[in-house]
Amino acid sequence: RDVAVTGVQTCALPISRLTLLAAMLVAFAAALPAQKLGPPKLDHVFDLHLQLGKPQDVGTVSAAGMRRVAIVNGGTLEGPGLPGGPALKGKILPGVDFQVIHPDGFTEIDAHYVVQLESGDSIYIANRGMRHGPADLLAKLNAGESVDQNKIYFRTIVSIEAAAKSLDWMNKSVFVCMAERQPTEAIIHVYRLN
């Protein structure tokens, strides 16, 4: 039999069919396994070894802190690449690392450079992140001294632009990094988030 409700458009299906259809949908949904995403997995794809020039302190430019500009003189990229794909190796071309050092030593990082791969292809890298740790160690680090890197939190996110079709996976991936700051070098360990 049909159901009629004043002011509401009615359905042509008999109520028993609607009830049966609703029951079937509920039973089907209950029978589906719960779909949960597992925890994220990381694939190490390459390391960047950035050779850094002497930083130029611009001075305190805002309430946030002091502006520092460090020249990236060059360096290397090397690593296994995408799982199942070719290894990556290349030369980092000169670039720049813009920083804001807050009064407590917390440092915002915004570095930009190009890598010329051995394949002849180039990639553009934008590397943004942060570095912080105990005040005494940060003071030494900012003065160009070596410190225990396990006591420094230095993490970044890398965005990559690649024109080569074989490197398109880089355009479509999220990269997270753990980094080390040595007196004349920054080492960025780059992982692809699966």
Residue pairs with C-beta under 8 A, 6 or more apart in sequence:
1 14
1 15
2 10
2 11
2 12
2 14
2 15
3 10
3 11
3 15
4 10
11 18
13 21
40 193
40 194
41 193
41 194
42 176
42 191
42 192
42 193
42 194
43 82
43 83
43 191
43 192
43 194
44 79
44 80
44 189
44 190
44 191
45 79
45 80
45 81
45 82
45 88
45 175
45 190
45 191
45 192
46 77
46 78
46 79
46 80
46 81
46 88
46 190
47 77
47 78
47 79
47 187
47 188
47 189
47 190
48 75
48 76
48 77
48 92
48 115
48 125
48 127
48 186
48 187
48 188
48 190
49 75
49 76
49 77
49 78
49 92
49 185
49 186
49 187
50 72
50 75
50 92
50 97
50 111
50 113
50 185
50 186
50 187
50 188
51 72
51 73
51 74
51 75
51 92
51 184
51 185
52 70
52 71
52 72
52 73
52 97
52 184
52 185
52 186
53 70
53 71
53 72
53 73
54 71
55 68
55 69
55 70
55 71
55 99
56 68
56 69
56 70
56 71
57 66
57 67
57 68
58 66
58 67
58 68
58 69
59 66
59 67
60 66
60 67
61 67
61 100
62 100
64 100
64 102
64 108
65 100
65 101
65 102
65 103
66 100
66 101
67 98
67 99
67 100
68 98
68 99
68 100
68 101
69 96
69 97
69 98
69 99
70 96
70 97
70 99
71 94
71 95
71 96
71 97
72 92
72 94
72 95
72 96
72 97
72 111
72 113
73 94
74 91
74 92
74 93
74 94
75 91
75 92
75 185
76 89
76 90
76 91
76 92
77 88
77 89
77 90
77 91
77 92
77 115
77 117
78 87
78 88
78 89
78 90
79 87
79 88
79 190
80 87
80 88
81 87
81 88
82 169
82 192
85 169
88 117
89 117
89 118
90 115
90 116
90 117
90 118
90 123
91 115
91 116
92 113
92 114
92 115
93 113
93 114
93 115
93 116
94 113
95 111
95 112
95 113
95 114
96 111
96 112
96 113
97 109
97 110
97 111
97 112
97 127
97 186
98 109
98 110
98 111
99 107
99 108
99 109
99 110
100 107
100 108
101 107
101 142
102 108
104 132
104 135
105 132
105 133
105 135
105 138
105 139
105 142
106 130
106 131
106 132
107 130
107 131
107 132
107 138
107 142
108 129
108 130
109 127
109 128
109 129
109 130
109 131
109 156
110 126
110 127
110 128
111 125
111 126
111 127
111 128
112 124
112 125
112 126
112 127
113 124
113 125
113 127
114 122
114 123
114 124
114 125
115 122
115 123
115 125
116 122
117 123
117 167
119 164
119 166
121 162
121 163
121 164
121 166
121 167
122 162
122 163
123 160
123 161
123 162
123 167
123 170
124 160
124 161
124 162
125 158
125 159
125 160
126 158
126 159
126 160
127 156
127 157
127 158
127 159
127 177
127 188
128 156
128 157
128 159
129 154
129 155
129 156
129 157
129 177
129 179
130 153
130 154
130 155
130 156
131 138
131 141
131 152
131 153
131 154
131 179
131 181
132 138
132 152
132 153
133 141
133 147
133 151
133 152
133 153
134 151
137 147
137 148
137 151
137 152
138 152
140 146
140 147
141 147
141 152
141 181
144 183
144 184
145 183
146 182
146 183
149 180
149 181
152 180
152 181
154 178
154 179
154 180
154 181
155 176
155 177
155 178
155 179
156 176
156 177
156 179
156 188
157 174
157 175
157 176
157 177
158 175
158 176
158 177
158 188
158 190
159 175
160 170
160 171
160 173
160 175
161 170
161 171
162 168
162 170
162 171
173 192
173 193
174 192
174 193
175 190
175 191
175 192
175 193
176 191
176 193
177 188
177 189
177 190
177 191
178 188
178 189
178 191
179 186
179 187
179 188
179 189
180 186
180 187
